[in-house]
């Protein structure tokens, strides 16, 4: 039976098991994302246009509210569509699978919610820094693994000789490693990760919401007649507005999503243009990099992020 976590409001340290749980989940998500980065320009070269593959995940900004709720229960989206993306035989299917991968990947959102529920005010900053640090570590390992494994004929000639079909699925090999990590992490979470909200508590919350429905109607009537309401009634009214539609009507939520979308657009432009710049020949102003070279370049970004995350927390 899954154990229920009880938050210690007076603790000054993040428990080690929570440190590991948060780190593993965050590492998994960033690893799966970064291990394909060295291969994207070469997939584009094989399939043709540049730029759409990285941008295919931009829909997650506004649709992650719904996909997160669904895949929080299913917990299969990342592993399934990561494999399908690696096995895509043409550009159109690669776009479809990459879009679904981004849309149905709610790992980071779930992990951030988990941190907020697990950590108190003293350990909250450390908990969120673990997410970024794990992302930095994944940026070290992911591009290296992706760039190295996507060249089986050069790096594993004997294996390719025994299994020649690997030549046709070279972009799938790094995705397969990501799928294995998904499976391992899922098994670990099932047995080690505590629940912050039991099914009994969730059912009780729904019952309480139904019981309070009549009182909420009375409060709305008071507001319509411009009568003063108490602080307790105000909180009860706010708690009743917890539908997804209400989130979209929330001005602060929409401003946050819009700003995040703008940042995502800038990031997608960088993800599209930088690989193109790197793989172009020297005569055209590029660096003539291959997958391994691009992997090493992205790897150098990770340690810088890890160091600065801890400096900002301190």
C-alpha positions in Angstrom: 0.0 0.0 0.0 1.3 3.5 -0.9 2.4 5.4 2.1 1.0 8.9 2.7 3.5 11.7 3.2 3.1 14.0 6.1 4.9 17.4 5.6 7.2 18.6 8.5 6.7 22.3 8.6 9.6 22.8 11.0 12.3 20.9 9.1 15.2 22.8 7.6 16.5 19.9 5.4 15.0 18.1 2.4 14.8 14.4 3.2 17.3 12.3 1.1 14.6 10.0 -0.3 12.7 13.0 -1.6 15.9 14.5 -3.0 16.4 11.2 -5.0 12.8 11.0 -6.2 12.6 14.6 -7.4 16.1 14.3 -9.1 15.2 11.1 -10.9 12.0 12.4 -12.3 13.5 15.7 -13.4 16.6 13.9 -14.9 14.4 11.5 -16.9 12.4 14.3 -18.5 15.4 16.5 -19.5 17.4 13.4 -20.6 14.7 12.3 -23.0 14.4 15.8 -24.4 18.2 16.5 -24.7 19.3 13.1 -26.1 17.5 13.9 -29.4 19.0 17.4 -29.8 22.3 16.3 -31.5 20.2 14.2 -34.0 17.5 16.8 -35.0 19.6 18.6 -37.7 20.6 15.2 -39.2 17.0 14.0 -39.1 16.0 17.2 -40.9 18.7 16.6 -43.4 17.3 13.1 -44.1 13.7 14.2 -44.1 14.2 17.8 -45.4 12.8 21.1 -43.8 14.5 22.6 -40.7 12.8 24.1 -37.7 9.5 22.4 -37.2 10.7 19.5 -35.1 11.8 21.6 -32.1 8.7 23.8 -32.4 6.4 20.9 -32.4 6.3 20.9 -28.6 5.1 24.6 -28.3 1.5 23.4 -28.0 2.3 22.0 -24.5 2.3 25.6 -23.2 -1.5 26.0 -23.3 -2.7 22.3 -23.6 -0.5 20.9 -20.8 -3.3 21.7 -18.3 -5.5 19.0 -19.9 -2.8 16.6 -21.0 -1.1 16.8 -17.6 -4.3 15.8 -15.8 -4.8 12.8 -18.2 -1.2 11.6 -18.4 -0.7 12.1 -14.6 -2.9 9.0 -14.4 -1.6 7.2 -17.5 2.1 8.0 -17.0 3.0 6.4 -20.4 3.1 9.4 -22.8 6.9 10.1 -22.7 8.0 6.5 -23.1 5.6 5.6 -25.9 6.0 8.6 -28.1 9.8 8.8 -27.5 10.0 5.3 -29.1 7.6 6.2 -31.9 9.6 9.4 -32.7 12.8 7.4 -33.0 11.1 4.9 -35.3 9.5 7.5 -37.5 10.1 6.5 -41.2 9.3 9.9 -42.6 9.1 13.6 -41.8 5.4 13.8 -41.4 5.2 11.0 -38.8 8.3 12.5 -37.0 6.3 15.8 -36.6 3.2 13.9 -35.4 5.1 11.9 -32.8 7.2 14.8 -31.6 4.1 16.9 -31.2 2.4 14.2 -29.2 5.5 13.6 -27.2 5.6 17.3 -26.1 1.8 17.5 -25.6 1.5 14.4 -23.5 4.7 14.9 -21.4 3.6 16.4 -18.1 6.6 15.2 -16.0 8.0 18.6 -15.1 4.6 20.0 -14.1 3.9 17.0 -12.0 7.3 17.1 -10.4 7.0 20.8 -9.5 3.6 20.1 -8.0 5.1 17.3 -6.0 7.9 19.6 -4.7 5.3 22.2 -3.7 3.3 19.6 -1.7 6.4 17.9 -0.2 8.5 20.9 0.8 7.8 23.5 3.5 8.8 27.2 3.2 12.4 26.5 4.3 13.1 23.7 1.9 11.0 24.9 -1.1 14.0 26.7 -2.8 16.2 23.6 -2.4 13.5 21.3 -3.8 13.1 23.4 -7.0 16.9 23.8 -7.4 17.1 20.0 -7.5 14.9 20.0 -10.6 17.2 22.5 -12.3 20.3 20.7 -11.2 19.0 17.4 -12.5 18.2 19.1 -15.7 21.8 20.4 -15.9 23.1 16.9 -15.3 20.7 15.5 -18.0 22.1 18.2 -20.4 25.6 16.7 -19.7 24.6 13.1 -20.3 21.7 13.3 -22.7 23.4 14.9 -25.7 26.5 12.7 -25.3 24.4 9.5 -25.3 22.2 10.7 -28.1 25.1 11.7 -30.4 27.1 8.6 -29.6 24.4 6.0 -30.0 22.9 7.5 -33.2 26.1 6.4 -35.1 26.0 2.6 -34.7 28.0 1.9 -37.8 30.9 3.9 -36.5 30.7 3.2 -32.8 29.3 -0.4 -32.8 30.4 -2.0 -36.1 30.4 -5.6 -34.7 26.9 -5.1 -33.3 25.6 -3.7 -36.6 27.2 -6.6 -38.4 25.1 -9.0 -36.2 22.0 -6.9 -36.4 22.1 -5.0 -39.8 18.5 -3.7 -39.2 20.1 -1.1 -36.8 21.2 0.9 -39.8 17.6 1.7 -40.5 16.7 2.8 -36.9 19.8 4.6 -35.8 17.7 7.5 -34.4 15.7 5.0 -32.3 18.6 3.7 -30.3 19.0 6.7 -28.0 15.2 6.8 -27.7 15.3 3.1 -26.6 17.7 4.1 -23.8 15.3 6.8 -22.8 12.5 4.2 -22.7 14.5 1.9 -20.4 15.1 4.9 -18.1 11.3 5.6 -18.1 10.6 2.0 -17.1 13.2 1.9 -14.4 12.0 5.3 -12.9 8.4 4.2 -13.0 9.2 1.0 -11.0 11.2 3.0 -8.5 8.4 5.5 -8.1 5.8 2.9 -7.5 7.6 1.4 -4.6 9.4 4.4 -3.1 7.5 7.6 -3.8 4.9 8.6 -1.1 1.5 9.9 -2.0 0.6 13.5 -1.0 -3.2 12.9 -1.5 -4.7 9.5 -0.8 -7.8 8.2 -2.7 -9.8 8.5 0.5 -8.8 12.1 0.9 -9.6 12.9 -2.7 -13.1 11.3 -2.4 -13.7 13.2 0.9 -12.7 16.4 -0.9 -15.3 15.8 -3.6 -17.9 15.1 -1.0 -17.1 18.3 0.8 -17.3 20.2 -2.4 -20.8 18.9 -3.0 -21.9 19.7 0.5 -20.6 23.2 0.1 -22.3 23.8 -3.2 -25.5 25.2 -1.7 -23.5 27.5 0.6 -21.6 28.7 -2.5 -24.9 29.6 -4.2 -25.9 31.6 -1.1 -22.6 33.5 -1.2 -23.0 34.3 -4.9 -26.5 35.7 -4.1 -24.9 37.9 -1.4 -22.4 39.2 -3.8 -25.1 40.0 -6.4 -27.0 42.0 -3.8 -23.7 43.7 -2.9 -23.7 42.4 0.7 -20.5 42.0 2.6 -19.0 38.5 2.8 -16.7 37.1 5.5 -13.1 35.9 4.9 -14.2 32.3 5.3 -17.0 32.7 2.7 -14.5 34.4 0.3 -12.1 31.4 0.7 -14.9 29.0 0.1 -15.9 30.8 -3.1 -12.3 30.7 -4.3 -12.1 26.9 -3.6 -15.2 26.3 -5.7 -13.6 27.9 -8.7 -11.2 25.0 -9.5 -12.3 23.9 -13.0 -10.0 24.0 -16.0 -12.3 26.6 -17.6 -11.9 28.8 -14.6 -8.1 28.6 -15.0 -8.3 30.0 -18.5 -10.5 32.9 -17.2 -7.9 33.7 -14.6 -5.9 36.7 -15.7 -2.7 35.8 -13.9 -2.7 32.3 -15.3 -3.2 33.6 -18.9 -0.4 36.2 -18.5 1.9 33.5 -17.2 1.1 31.1 -20.0 1.5 33.9 -22.6 4.9 34.9 -21.3 6.0 31.3 -21.1 4.9 30.8 -24.7 7.0 33.8 -25.8 10.0 32.3 -24.0 9.3 29.0 -25.7 9.2 30.6 -29.1 12.6 32.2 -28.5 14.0 28.9 -27.3 12.5 27.0 -30.3 14.2 29.6 -32.6 17.5 29.0 -30.9 17.0 25.2 -31.1 16.3 25.5 -34.8 19.0 27.9 -35.9 22.0 26.8 -33.7 22.2 23.2 -35.1 21.8 24.6 -38.7 24.7 26.9 -37.9 26.8 24.1 -36.5 26.3 21.5 -39.3 27.0 23.9 -42.2 30.3 23.6 -43.9 33.1 26.0 -43.0 32.8 27.5 -46.5 29.3 28.6 -45.6 30.2 30.0 -42.2 29.4 26.9 -40.2 31.5 24.5 -38.1 30.9 21.2 -40.0 29.9 19.4 -36.8 28.6 15.8 -36.6 26.4 14.3 -34.0 29.2 13.7 -31.5 30.5 17.2 -31.8 27.0 18.7 -31.2 26.6 16.3 -28.2 29.8 17.6 -26.7 28.7 21.2 -27.2 25.4 20.8 -25.5 27.1 18.8 -22.7 29.2 21.9 -21.9 26.1 23.8 -21.0 25.0 21.4 -18.2 27.8 22.1 -15.6 27.3 25.8 -15.9 23.6 25.5 -15.1 24.2 23.2 -12.1 26.7 25.6 -10.6 24.5 28.7 -11.1 21.4 27.0 -9.7 23.1 26.5 -6.3 24.6 29.9 -6.3 21.2 31.5 -6.8 19.7 29.4 -4.0 22.4 30.3 -1.6 
